[in-house]
Amino acid sequence: MSGWKKFLAIGSALVFCPCHLPLWVGLLAGTAVGAYVNQYFIWLFAAFTVIFVISLSAALRSLRTDD
């Protein structure tokens, strides 16, 4: 995996970590996106979890190999 793909996988794992979703709700409070996130919190939590697991596994796999 090339250098920028490693950083993309690590960065997306950090952004889409499900434990950060309440932080996103707080940061986006008062906006239309914040209202959307608050309304569909459970569905977004499930989606963030799936994206997090995929990106974390890609990041760990890329760090484990010697390119």
DORO-913281 format. One record per residue (C-alpha): y, x, z; residue number from 1. Coordinates in steps of 0.5 Angstrom, whole numbers, m for minus. Each point is the difference from the previous one (the first is absolute). Layout:
<atoms>
[atom [Y,X,Z],NUM]
...
</atoms>
This chain:
<atoms>
[atom [0,0,0],1]
[atom [7,3,m2],2]
[atom [5,1,5],3]
[atom [5,m6,m1],4]
[atom [m7,m4,1],5]
[atom [m1,3,6],6]
[atom [7,m2,3],7]
[atom [0,m7,m3],8]
[atom [m7,m1,3],9]
[atom [2,2,7],10]
[atom [7,m3,m1],11]
[atom [m3,m7,m1],12]
[atom [m5,1,5],13]
[atom [6,1,5],14]
[atom [4,m6,m3],15]
[atom [m5,m5,0],16]
[atom [m3,1,7],17]
[atom [m1,m7,3],18]
[atom [3,3,6],19]
[atom [6,1,m3],20]
[atom [1,m7,m3],21]
[atom [4,m3,6],22]
[atom [5,6,m1],23]
[atom [0,m3,m7],24]
[atom [2,m7,3],25]
[atom [5,3,4],26]
[atom [3,4,m5],27]
[atom [0,m6,m5],28]
[atom [3,m5,5],29]
[atom [5,m4,m3],30]
[atom [m2,1,m7],31]
[atom [m4,m4,m5],32]
[atom [m5,5,0],33]
[atom [0,0,8],34]
[atom [m1,m8,0],35]
[atom [m6,1,m6],36]
[atom [m3,5,5],37]
[atom [0,m4,6],38]
[atom [m2,m6,m4],39]
[atom [m7,4,m3],40]
[atom [m1,5,6],41]
[atom [m7,m2,0],42]
[atom [m1,1,m7],43]
[atom [4,6,0],44]
[atom [m4,3,6],45]
[atom [m6,m1,m4],46]
[atom [3,3,m7],47]
[atom [3,6,4],48]
[atom [m7,2,3],49]
[atom [m3,0,m6],50]
[atom [5,4,m4],51]
[atom [0,5,7],52]
[atom [m7,1,0],53]
[atom [m1,1,m8],54]
[atom [6,5,0],55]
[atom [m2,4,7],56]
[atom [m7,1,m3],57]
[atom [3,3,m6],58]
[atom [5,4,4],59]
[atom [m6,3,4],60]
[atom [m4,1,m6],61]
[atom [5,4,m3],62]
[atom [2,4,6],63]
[atom [m8,1,1],64]
[atom [m1,3,m7],65]
[atom [3,7,m2],66]
[atom [4,m1,m7],67]
</atoms>
